[in-house]
Amino acid sequence: MVDWNAAALRMLDLTDAQLRGKERRGAGWRLLADEEPPFPAACDALHGALDRAAETGRTIVRVLGGDRAAAWIAVAGRAEPELSRRGAGETTFTLTDVTEQRAAERDNERYREIIDALDASHRILEESPVAICSVDLNGGILRSNMAFLGLAGIDSHSIFSLVPQEDHAALREAFVSLMDGRTSSVRRETRLVRGSGPSLWCEITAVAMRQGLSDAAILLLVSDVTEWHEREVRLRRLAERDPLTGVHNRRSFVNVLSESVHRLRGRRSGTDHALLLIDLDGFKHVNDTCGHAGGDAVLVAVAAGIRERTRAADTVGRLGGDEFVALLELRDAASAAAIAQEIIDRVGEAALSVPGAPRVTASIGIVHLNPACSAMKTLALADRAMYEAKRTGKARFVDAGACATEDASHEEPSPPGAIAS
């Protein structure tokens, strides 16, 4: 026999008649054990809760039913000593509504899970070997891990202070497209310019972080690709350079010449460009006298001499055998003749620097670039001018002037980047 007061009935959302089984309980009314083994199926759940409270001293149940939200009820059981001595064996049960307390505990558990997850994430970020930082839309660094500080330095406050000026516009546009949702990620290769030490080549992967943040931010993963970039440069150099002399090979030089012709198109005036085709006079005697090793030594010395008489902006190449070319960027057309004469003088000195080598001179054909004239036509005209120099005495140059406009139907100019040989 169990007696219930009005407060207990309200907590259980039942009437006294429903408790005693005289009326049907509301549709969907249930009483469940909370985070404990379920009550035995053979017994009424309410009596099962009372038995468990009597045995353990306390249990918590969930009351479900009607339109009311689930309620958590703590049921405490306490035997009455005086009644027990008389053989009555009665137990007093106290019901306490702990709904708010349980909700707070559950919230605390969820908060703890979130905090633990964030703490684990922060540890992963901090200990990651990949340089990671978050930036705002203006590039200001909000947070960074130790790998990023080691890469960029501890005094870095903006990503834009670390990359070259010419990359700023593209990086800003990438940030805007990320925050606008036009793209999910952006990957760019750029140099990382540090306050001290050499600059590095880096690959920056950027993704937008919007969820759960009061301020929009962009996450940057920065990878040092300097070694890979330098290897690519070395491979590209091997593909573009003559293995003996180190100057451009024929294919690479023709590409440079074609690109220069196309860049000149549309310009009404400006810097003059001249092509010098240089052929050695008497080189066969070098091979006959010094062997191929001596001939190679002379070619290396000649290539170095030509580079000494040209500027860093000029391009020097070897077409094959003892035939060299130089593409010059000049302030005026008359400068080509002076440089050609300097190259002739230097070639003679370079050949004599090889012990036992006979005298070698150079004959040069000069052609001034015309944007309406293709690279191959320009080379052919320079070749004819060079042979004219040989025919009229050698060790001299012939300036053929500007390349004449060709018939477009006869020969199409090589487009930039095309390979001609």
N, C-alpha and C positions, 0 to 999 in steps of 0.2 A: 504494500500500500504506500503510495507516494502522494504527499500533499504539496501543492504548488501555490505560491502567492501570485498576486496580480502582476508584479514586476517580472517574475519569471515567465509568465504566460505571454507577456508582451515581447520579451526577448525571443521566445520561441515562435512567435507569430501563430499561436494556437489558442483555442478556448479550452476551458476545463472539460467540456463535453468531448471535444476532439481528442484531448489528452487521454481521457478514460475510454476512448473507443466508441462512445455513444453517437458521435457524429463523424461523418467523413472529413478527412483533412482536405485542405485546398488542393486544387489540381497542381501538380508539379512540386508539392511540398516535399522536401527531402532534408535529411540530416546526415551529414557526412563527417567522417573523421578527417582532420586536417593534418596532413603530413605524418600520419600514423597508419598502421595496418587497418584495413577496413573492418567495420563491425561484422561479426558473424552473420551470415545470411539468414540463419534460422531464427534470430531474435529481432525484436523491434529495435531500430537504431537508437531511439531515445533511451531505452533500458540498457542497451549495450554501452552507451556513453556513461550512464550512471554506474554500471558495474565496473567499467574501466577506471572511473574517477575514484570509486571506493577502493579499488586495488592499488592504484598508483598514486592516489592523492590529488591528481589534477590531469585533465585532458582538455583539448580544444576541439570544438566542432564547428562546422559551417552549416548555417541554416539557409536553405534555398526554398523559395516558394512565392507564388503570386507575382505581383509587380515589384515587390521590394527587392532591393539589391541584397546580395549575399551578406550575411552577418556572421562575424566570428564570436563565438561564445566560449568563455573559459568556465569549465565545470570543475569545482573543487569539492572533494568528498572528505568528510571528517567524522569518524566514529565518535559517538557520545559515550564516554567512559561510565557515567552513572547509570545510564540505561543498559549498557552492556553488562554491568555487574548484576542487574536485576533479570538478565536474560532476554531483554527486549531486542537487543542487537540492532538498534537503530543507527542510521547514518544521516548526518545533516549535509545537504548539498547547497553550495553557494554558486550562483550563476552571475558572471560578470561579462558585460559587453566589451570586448577588446577589439572591435572592428577598426577603430582609428589607430590603435596601437599596432595591429597586424599590418595595416596598410603602410604605416610609417616604417615598420621593420622591412616589409617588402621593398619599399622605395630605397631604404638604406642599402639593401642587398644589391639592387640594381645600380645604385650610385657607386657602390664599391666595385662591382663588376666593370663599370665604365672607367672608373679611376684606375683599376688594375690594368685594363686594356690600354688606356692612354699611357700609363707608366711604362708598360711593356713596349708600346710603340715608340715612346721617347727614347727608351734604352736602345732599341734596335736602330733608330735613326742616329743616335749619338755614337754608337759603336760601329755603324756601317762603314766599310772602306770606301764607299761611293760618296763623293762630296754632294751634300744636299743642303738647300736653303729655300726658304719661302720669301717671296718678294711681293710688294704691292704693285699696282698698275704703273707706278712711276719708277719701278726698279729698285725702290728702297728695300734693303735686306731686313726682314722682320725676325727671322730665326735661322740659325745655321748649325750644322754639326761640326765636330772636330775635324773631320776630313776636309770639309770646305774651308775652314779656317787655315788648315795646313796648306791648302792649295792657293787660296786667295790672300791670306794674311789677316791678322786680327783687326786691322784698321779699316777694313772694307765696309762701307756703309751703303753702297749702291752697286748693282751689277753693271750699270753704265760706266762707272769709274774703272771697270776692269776690262772692258772690251774696247776695241778701236772705234774711233769716231765714225768711220765709214759703215760700221755695222749697227749703229744706234737706231736708224730709221727702220730697218728690217725687223729688229728685235722689238721695238715699240709696236709695230704693226702686228707682230705675232702675239704680243700680250693682249692687244685689243681684240683680236679675232678669237682668242681663247675665252675671254670674259664675255664676249657677245654670243658665245656658243657656236660660232661658225666652224670651229675645228676643235677636236678633242685633245690633240697634242701637237706639239711643234718640235722639230729637231733641227738644230743648226750647228754648223762647225765654225768656230771663230778662234781668234787668238785671245789668251788671257794675259793682260799686261799688268804685271805686279810692280809694286813700288821698288822692290829690290829683287835681284836675280833675273835670269832670262825669262822671256815670255814663253808661254806654253800654248800648244794647240789643244783646244778642248771641244768636245761635243756636248751641247746643252740640249737636254730634253725637258720641255716645259709642259705642265698640265695644270688646268684650273682647279682650284679648291674652293667650292662655294658652300657645300652643305655644312651646317653646324658652326659657321663662322659669322661673327657680326660684321667683319670687314672682309671683302673679297681678297683672295690671295692667290698667288701662282707658285707652284712647287717646281723647283729647278733641280734636276739631277745633272751634275757636271762631271764628265769623264775626261781624264787626261789622255789624249790621243796623239801626243807629240811623237812618240816612237813610231806609231803607225803612219802618221803624216810624213815624217822624215823618210820612212821607207818608201812611201809612194813617190815622194820627190826624187829619191835616188833611182827608182825604177823608171820613172818618166824621163829622168835625165839620161839614163842608159839607152832608152828608146829613141831619144832625140839627138844624141851626141855621137860624133865620130869617135870610135874607141881609141884611135891612135892619138889624135891631136886635142880632143876635148871640145872642139868647136861643133856647131850644128852639123848634122849629116844632111845629105841632099834632100831627103823627104821633109825633114823638119824645116830646113831653110826655105824651101818652096812654099810651105804652109805660111811661114812668117811673111814672105814676100806677097803672097796672095792676100793675106789679111791687111797688109799695109796698103795695097792697091785699093781695096774696098773701103778702107777708112778714109782715103783721100777723096772718094766720090762725094759730091755735094759741097766740097770746099771750093770757094772761089779764089782764095789766096791763102798763104801761110808758109810753113816751113817746107823747104825743098828736100826731096828725098832722092838719093842717087844710088844706083847699083853699080858696084865695081866687080868685074870678073877678072880674076888674077891667075895667070898661067905662068909656071916657072920655065925659064929658058935654060937649057943645058942640064936638065935634071937627069936625063938618061946617063950622062957621064958620071953622075954621083953613084948610081947603082953599079955601073961598070967598074968604078974605081974603089968604092967603099963597101960594096955589097948591099943587100937589102936592109941590113941592120943600120948601116951608115945612111942609106936613103931615108929610112924611117926617122933617124935622128935629125936629119935636115928638115923633113916635113914638120916635125914637132917644133923645131926652132923657128921655122918660117911662120907657122900658125901663131906662135907666141909673139913674133915681131909684128904681125898684122894687128893682133889685139892691142899691142902697145901703141899703135898709131891710130886706134879708133877709141871711141868713148864707150862707157858702160851701156848707154842707150842704143848703140849701134849693134848690129847682128853680124857675126862672122861665121861662115860655114865652109865646109869642104865638099865639093861636088863629086870628087873621086880622083884617084891618082894624084897628080900634082896641080890640080885645078881648085882654086879657092874663090870665095865670093864674100863681099862685104856690103851690107845695106846700111847706108849712112843717113842720118837725119841732120840736115845742114841749115844754117841761117840764110845762105845764099848759094846759088848755083856755082859760083866761081870757087867756092871752098873745096869742091870735089877734086879739082885739079891739084891743089896744094897737098891734100891728103894722099892722093894717088902717088905723087912724087915722093912723099915721105915713106910710103909703103915700099916703093921701089928701092929706095936707099936702105931701108931697114931689112928687106929680104936679102940683099947682098951681104949685109953684116951678119945676119942670122946664119946664112949658109956657111960662111967662113968660120963661125964659132965651132963647127964640128971638125975635129982634127982630121986632116987628110982630105977633106972634101974639096972638089974643084969649084971654080967660080960659078955661081948661079945668080941669074937676074930674073926680073919679072916683067911681063908684058900685061898691060891692063886695058880693058875696054870699059868705058863709062857710059851709062845711060841714065837719064833723069826720069823718074817715074811719072807716068801719065795715067790718071784714074780711068781713062777710056781704053787703056791698053792692058791686056792680061799679063799675068806673071810669066807665063811661058813665052809670050811674044817679047817681053822685056828681056828675058834671059837670052833669047835667040839673038836679039839686036846687040846685047853686050858681048856675046860670043863673037859676032862678026867684027865688032870694034876691036876686040882683043886680037883677033887674027890680023887685022889691019895694022895694029901696033907691031906685031911680029914681022909682018911683011916689009914694013918700012924701017926696020933696024933693031927691033927688040929693046928691052930695058927702057921702055917708054910707055906712054898711055895715049889713047885716042878717045876723045869725048864726042860721042855720037849725038849729044843733045837729048831732047825729050823724045820718048818713044812715040812714033807716029800713031794716030788713031787707026785702029784696025777695023776691018769689015766684020760686024757682029755675026754675019752669017758664015764667016770663014772659020772663026774660032771663038768659042764662048770663054769668058774669063773664068778662072777657077774660083769658086765661092770660098768664103772664109772657112778654114778648117779642112778644106779638101786636100787630098793627098795627090801630089803630082810627082812624077819621076821621069 
